[in-house]
Amino acid sequence: MDLEPLPVADLRVPPPPPRSRLYPLAPLGRRTAMVESSTGYLLRLAAAHCLQTRLLLKHELAPRLGWPQQLSTYLAKEGHALNGVGAPAAAVCSLLEDLTGQSDLTALTLRWWREVLPTRGLLRRWRAWCPRCYHEWSATNQPVYEPLLWAIGCVQACPTHGTPLRARCPRCLVEHQPPLAPWARPGQCGRCGAWLGADPAGQSGKEGAVVAPYATRWQAGAIGELLALPAPQTPPLPRAAVQDAFQRWVERVAEGRMAALARLLGLPRNTVWLWCRGQVLPTLGQLLQVCRQLGLTPRQFLLDDDATLLVSLPSTPGTARALGRKCPTRFDGDGVHRALAAMAADGTQCSSVHAVARRLGCADRQLYGYFPDLCKVIAARSRTHLHQQGRARREALCAVVRATVLDLRAQHIEPTRRNVEALLPQPGILRDPVIRDALRAAVEENHAGSTSGNG
């Protein structure tokens, strides 16, 4: 009986897996509404190495990124930008991928929306958190972290619990804490280290039952839907997507009339026109306002994704006229000319051209365009009247200043500017150079009179 030889085992030592300089900490909530923020990931990474946050940033990131030596000042001013759409966020994510061996850390920022969302008002500069989220994560032994949603400026409430976000430590009462404070930890105050979680069942009074308004909760949920939108290896949304979205909804809502859509949204026509032309991008707050008026979410508005239109062009005659073009107002040239001629001939009429135009129900440029000579006469008379009123007012105030100087002298009080101004009927009178000259003359005259009397 022939026996087959047993296979010889490979006794060679396998090659070690690739090493990373820092611990390969996996980010939390990636591609969900509660995705972790880039600054929150740095806080957890420092805690995983049992290091203070400032030491990790100072020795590992600052030299490689060229940050200034005044690291605390720099991070207090620019730390929030690491979660945004610009180059600082891209540089930090690329470096963290090299140091930790993790991939797709750009999902911890808003870089996917860099062509769509302007930076103005996009991120809040300080930390904000939901105490109930911290408490639930700690009670269920889940990792405590800082979602990217909390770093967005328009988010004022927690979409999970519907409660307003907090920004003040309950122990030291310090607010405006930078996202990357030197001693910050997830769920802890960056100043005193106090735990920021709170159990609503253990709170008394109204504080534990505060619920944010519906509009605030809707904004948080809509932005969370945007954060969960990008898929791995998906190219960023181009700038033209905003222009296409506005043109698409102008056709659906207002039959191609931008002015009608502007009136429906309660926005200036020029603003909507610039958006539809792609010359200006709406901020995140403006985009949310538009979507709220249309009954859409930003995801539905931008991508036409499962969009169920909740508004349409009204069919009733009254509302249709409100959305349509306004009827032009007829300009009664003969009647306006008679009224202007009568005002120009009346020597007691001192109204301005603007006031006359409002009284006649037309614009200033119409009056100047059709009747320039009459308008010049009315304007000259109005300027003369205003100058006379100003001169009379100054003379009356100068008399009040002189009387005040005499009263102070009678009480043996030095008539300095501060003492005189304290007794005047209105603050700021002495800012007028004419009245200051009157005060100076009154003081010198009174001083000369008292000197001659003593002599």
C-alpha positions, 0 to 999 in steps of 0.5 A: 500500500503506497502512502502519499507524502504529507504536504510540508508546511510552510515554516517561513515567517509571514511578512508583517502587516503594514504599520502606521505611525498612529493608532488606526482608529476607525471613524464613527458614523461614516456616511450617516447623518451622525458622521464624526467630525474631523476635529472630533476624530482628532480628540478621540485619536489623542485620547487613544494615545493617552495624550493631551490634544495639544501634544498630539497636534504640536508634535505630529500635525503642526510640523507636517502641516506648517502651522504657526508656533502659536498653536493655541491661538491659531486653532482658536481662530481656524480650528473650525475650518478643519471640518469645512470645505477648504484646503485646511480640511483636505490637508488634515484628512490627507495627513491623518490617512497617512498617519493612521492607515485609514481611508476616506477620512474626507467623509468627516468633513464637508469637502464633498460639497465644496463646489456647492456650499459657500463658506460664509456662515457654514460652520460655527466657530465653537463647540456645541453638543447634545447632553442627552446624546452623550448620556445615552452613549455613555450609558450604553457603552458606546463611543462618545464622539462629536458628530459633524452635524453639531459643527454646522452653523445652521444646526441648532437642535439635535435631530435625535432628541429634538432638544436645543444644542448646548454651548456652555459648560454646566460647571464652569459656565464657560462657553465659546470653547474652540473645537480643538482646545488644548485639554479637550476630550469628547464629552468633556469640557475643554476648560474644567474637564466636566462631563457634558452629558445629562440625563433628562430624567434627573433634571428638574424644572423646565430645563429637562423638557425643552423642545426646539421649534419644528423649523429648527428640528427640520433644519437639523434633519435636512442637513443630516440627510445631506451628510449621509448622501455622498457614497464612497468614490463619488465625485463631488457635486459640481457648481452647476448643480445649483444652477440646474436645480434652480432652473428646474424648479422655476419651470415646475413651480412658476412656469419659468418665471423667476419673478414669480418664484421670487415672490413665492419665496419672499426673496428679492428678484435680483437674488433669485436671478443671480442664483438661477444664472449661477453667478452667486451661490446661496448660503446653506441658510438661504438654501434651507429657506428656499427648500422650506418654502417649496416643501422639499429637503436640500437633497430633493432640491439639488438632486431631484431625488424622490421629490414630492412637490408640495407647492404648485402654481395656484389656480385661483384667479386672485393668487394667480395674479399675485404670482403673475406680472404686476399690472403697470401703474398709469402715470397721469402726466397732466395731473402731476404737472398741475400739482407740481406747478401749484407747489412751485408757485406756492411760496409757503410749500417747503416739502422735498421732491421725495415727499412730493413724489410719495404724496403723488404716488410716483417715483422721484426719478419720474418727476425729475425725468418729466418735469426737471425745472419744477423739481429744481425749484421745489428742491431749492426751496426745500434746501433753503428751508432746511438751512434756515431751520438748522441755523435757528436750531444752532442759535437756540442751542448756543443760547442754552450753552451760554445760559448753562455757563452762567449758571455754573459760574453762579454756583462757583463750578468750573464750566468745563465741557463735561460739566456743561454737557451734563446739564444740556437737554440733549446728549451730543450737542457739543459735537457741532463745531459751531456750538463748541465755538459758542461754548469757548466764547462764553467761557472766555467772556465769562472769565474775562468779566470775572477777572475785571471784576476782581481787579 
